[in-house]
Amino acid sequence: MKGSYSSLVGLKGSVASETSLGPLRMPGTRLALSQLEEASDLLVVHRDFASALEACEKGCQAISSDPAGQGDYRCEDVKTSLCIVGVQALAEMNRWREVFSWLLQYYEVPEKIPMKLLEMCILLYSKVEEPAAMLDVGNAWLRHGANRSLVGYSEAVKLFLLQVLLPLGLFEEAEELALDSEVFSEKQEVLLEAISERKQTWGDHDPMGKTKVANEDGQVPEKEKHFGSAPQRLKTLLNFLYRVLGSAGSCILSLPLKRIVLAALILGLLILRVDPAGSLSHPFLSSLVWMLRQVWETISPVNSRPGICR
């Protein structure tokens, strides 16, 4: 999906910040930095996602093979930027399912994934409507003691709460995070209100996870205004059928054989084939009413027709 994930990261700003790191004496990191610039150019300018991903992999391998750069924050920043470009390239090629297996080549366990990458992955899987893919990874990352001391940890928790827990209907877990006073001091009420609102509207979701059609101001949709709700329409149709069949009962004996067979067929369809409680029966009943109108106008003389509501 070309261009569909370009809003997830700001690549030019990320690369610019890394090129201002100062002179790097580690040869592996210097190579990785050049690969980062090449990868970002391939991704943003040339839209060559496969080549951009390959450049990111070469850069990450260069850092891993340089012992002098291990533990240096500048190397870690370059590695993080390379992975950001790599994840972006995977997403653009619609290979987002491979993101975590690709990242774990360089970070081994989810807890070691940098916070920028975690937030990016949350946004990515939220965009493709697969928040469940982030549940275990996010929980493991958030509960890791070293991550709780990171600057911006509360923002990562908030993003996980809003984009993963609430879409999955995990309200108790969301409330538990929101009530953690060590994480949130001023935003608790806002988060709890968001959880409460989502919980109230959760019953309006259908099995596919899409909300039912309803106006935000609580007004009745236009379709129901004009046509009424499904039970009301069904009741009206059944009342009409009852009138038609009741008024026709007195003259069935005087009808020819073909007309008697037609009436029996219609009654059989009504009794044996139609479930009034099923949604699929509503269009069938509507069609049947129309057909009965046509039959009634055909077989009954004008002056002998009963007064049926039109």
Residue pairs with C-beta under 8 A, 6 or more apart in sequence:
1 91
1 92
1 94
2 47
2 92
3 92
4 91
4 92
4 127
5 88
5 91
5 92
5 124
5 127
6 88
6 92
8 88
8 91
8 120
8 123
8 124
8 127
9 84
9 87
9 88
9 120
11 40
11 43
11 44
11 84
11 85
11 88
12 40
12 44
14 40
14 81
14 84
15 36
15 37
15 40
15 81
17 77
18 33
18 36
18 77
18 78
18 81
19 33
19 37
21 33
21 74
21 77
21 78
22 74
24 30
24 33
24 74
25 68
26 66
26 68
26 69
26 72
26 75
27 66
28 62
28 63
28 64
28 65
28 66
28 68
28 69
28 75
29 62
29 63
29 66
29 69
29 72
29 74
29 75
29 78
31 58
31 59
31 62
32 59
32 60
32 62
32 63
32 75
32 78
32 79
32 82
33 59
33 78
34 59
35 55
35 56
35 58
35 59
35 62
35 82
36 55
36 56
36 59
36 78
36 81
36 82
36 85
38 55
39 52
39 53
39 55
39 56
39 59
39 82
39 85
39 86
39 89
40 52
40 85
42 48
42 49
42 51
42 52
42 55
43 49
43 52
43 85
43 88
43 89
43 92
47 92
49 89
49 90
49 92
49 93
50 89
50 93
52 85
52 86
52 88
52 89
53 86
53 89
53 90
53 93
56 82
56 83
56 85
56 86
56 89
57 86
59 78
59 79
59 82
60 79
60 82
60 83
60 86
60 105
60 106
63 69
63 75
63 78
63 79
63 82
64 106
66 75
69 75
76 114
79 106
80 114
80 116
80 117
83 103
83 106
83 114
83 117
84 116
84 117
84 120
86 102
87 99
87 102
87 103
87 117
87 120
87 121
87 124
90 96
90 98
90 99
90 102
91 99
91 124
96 124
96 125
96 128
97 133
99 121
99 124
100 110
100 121
100 133
100 137
103 113
103 117
103 121
104 110
107 113
109 140
110 136
110 137
110 140
110 141
111 140
111 141
111 144
111 146
111 147
113 121
113 137
113 141
115 147
115 150
115 152
115 153
115 156
118 137
118 138
118 141
118 156
119 155
119 156
119 159
121 134
121 137
122 134
122 138
122 159
122 160
122 163
122 164
123 159
123 163
125 131
125 133
125 134
125 164
126 134
126 163
126 164
126 167
129 209
131 163
131 164
131 167
131 168
132 168
134 160
134 163
134 164
135 164
135 168
135 170
138 160
138 164
141 147
141 156
142 148
142 156
142 157
142 160
142 177
147 153
148 182
148 183
150 156
153 183
154 183
154 184
154 187
157 177
157 180
157 183
157 184
158 184
158 187
158 191
160 177
161 174
161 177
161 178
161 191
161 195
162 194
165 171
165 173
165 174
165 177
166 174
166 194
166 195
166 198
167 209
169 202
171 195
171 198
171 199
171 202
174 191
174 195
175 192
175 195
177 183
178 184
178 188
178 191
178 192
178 195
179 188
179 192
181 188
184 191
201 211
204 211
204 212
204 214
205 211
205 212
206 212
213 221
214 221
215 221
227 233
228 236
230 279
230 282
233 282
234 276
234 281
234 282
234 285
237 282
237 285
237 286
237 289
238 276
238 285
240 289
240 308
240 309
241 270
241 285
241 288
241 289
241 292
243 306
243 308
243 309
244 292
244 296
244 308
245 267
247 306
247 308
248 263
248 296
251 300
251 304
252 259
252 260
252 263
255 263
255 299
259 299
262 295
266 288
266 292
269 288
270 288
274 281
274 284
274 285
275 281
276 285
296 305
296 308
297 305
